[in-house]
Amino acid sequence: MGHDIFGYSKTGREVAYARFSMGNTNATILYSLLEADEYYAGVSGSGGSTTFSKNQLEIALDNYTRVYGNDDRGWDINQIKEFIENCLAAANKEGSVKVIFG
């Protein structure tokens, strides 16, 4: 069990991936920044998916920067930033990204 969160382009190409063990409470940071708490199922994601627009991802990255800054704060925090940035890069090209919360 754990949180395996994937971002996919409109063409189905994986553009982002984040992994948190089932006991890692830092997973909730990513869910919260994406405003996707309904996909959090405790020890893993719900298995559901949703699509995020470029604007939604820009807001998530802005909130990340406001709360966590741009410093190196450890593996999980950097993983979260990288996930959002990679999804945003794909959304900049295609308009949106599909995220699956496993």
C-alpha positions as CSV (number, residue, x, y, z in Angstrom):
1,M,0.0,0.0,0.0
2,G,1.0,3.6,-0.6
3,H,0.3,6.6,-2.7
4,D,1.3,6.3,-6.3
5,I,0.2,9.5,-8.1
6,F,0.6,9.8,-11.9
7,G,0.2,12.7,-14.3
8,Y,-0.6,12.0,-17.9
9,S,-0.6,14.2,-21.0
10,K,-3.6,14.2,-23.3
11,T,-1.7,11.8,-25.5
12,G,-1.4,9.3,-22.6
13,R,2.3,9.9,-21.9
14,E,3.3,9.8,-18.3
15,V,4.6,13.3,-17.4
16,A,4.8,13.1,-13.6
17,Y,5.0,10.6,-10.8
18,A,5.0,10.9,-7.0
19,R,5.3,8.0,-4.5
20,F,4.6,8.1,-0.8
21,S,4.5,5.1,1.5
22,M,1.2,4.4,3.3
23,G,2.5,5.9,6.6
24,N,3.9,9.1,5.0
25,T,1.7,12.0,5.9
26,N,3.5,14.2,3.4
27,A,1.2,12.7,0.8
28,T,-1.5,15.0,2.1
29,I,0.5,18.0,1.1
30,L,0.2,17.1,-2.6
31,Y,-3.5,16.3,-2.3
32,S,-4.1,19.6,-0.6
33,L,-2.1,21.7,-3.0
34,L,-4.0,20.1,-5.9
35,E,-7.3,20.6,-4.0
36,A,-7.9,16.9,-4.5
37,D,-8.5,15.7,-0.9
38,E,-11.5,13.6,-2.0
39,Y,-9.0,11.3,-3.7
40,Y,-7.1,10.7,-0.5
41,A,-8.1,7.3,1.0
42,G,-5.8,7.0,4.0
43,V,-3.1,4.4,3.2
44,S,-3.4,5.0,-0.6
45,G,-5.1,7.1,-3.2
46,S,-8.7,6.2,-4.0
47,G,-7.9,5.0,-7.5
48,G,-9.8,7.9,-9.0
49,S,-8.7,10.4,-11.5
50,T,-9.4,14.0,-12.5
51,T,-8.1,16.5,-15.0
52,F,-6.3,19.7,-14.0
53,S,-6.1,22.8,-16.1
54,K,-3.1,24.9,-16.6
55,N,-4.6,27.5,-14.3
56,Q,-5.3,25.0,-11.5
57,L,-1.7,23.8,-11.7
58,E,-0.4,27.4,-11.7
59,I,-2.4,28.0,-8.5
60,A,-1.0,24.8,-6.9
61,L,2.6,25.8,-7.7
62,D,2.0,29.4,-6.4
63,N,0.6,27.9,-3.2
64,Y,3.6,25.5,-2.9
65,T,6.0,28.5,-3.3
66,R,4.1,30.6,-0.8
67,V,4.1,27.9,1.8
68,Y,7.3,26.0,1.2
69,G,9.5,28.5,-0.6
70,N,12.1,27.5,-3.2
71,D,14.6,26.0,-0.8
72,D,15.6,22.4,-0.7
73,R,13.5,21.0,2.2
74,G,14.0,17.3,1.7
75,W,12.9,14.5,-0.6
76,D,9.1,14.6,-0.2
77,I,8.8,18.4,-0.5
78,N,11.0,18.4,-3.6
79,Q,9.1,15.5,-5.1
80,I,5.9,17.4,-4.7
81,K,7.3,20.5,-6.4
82,E,8.7,18.4,-9.3
83,F,5.3,16.7,-9.7
84,I,3.4,20.0,-10.0
85,E,6.1,21.5,-12.3
86,N,6.1,18.5,-14.6
87,C,2.3,18.5,-14.8
88,L,2.3,22.3,-15.4
89,A,4.9,21.9,-18.2
90,A,2.6,19.4,-20.0
91,A,-0.5,21.5,-19.4
92,N,1.3,24.5,-20.9
93,K,1.6,22.5,-24.1
94,E,-1.7,20.7,-24.1
95,G,-4.0,22.8,-21.8
96,S,-4.6,20.1,-19.1
97,V,-3.2,17.0,-17.4
98,K,-5.0,13.9,-16.1
99,V,-3.9,12.8,-12.6
100,I,-4.6,9.3,-11.3
101,F,-4.4,8.9,-7.5
102,G,-3.5,5.3,-6.8
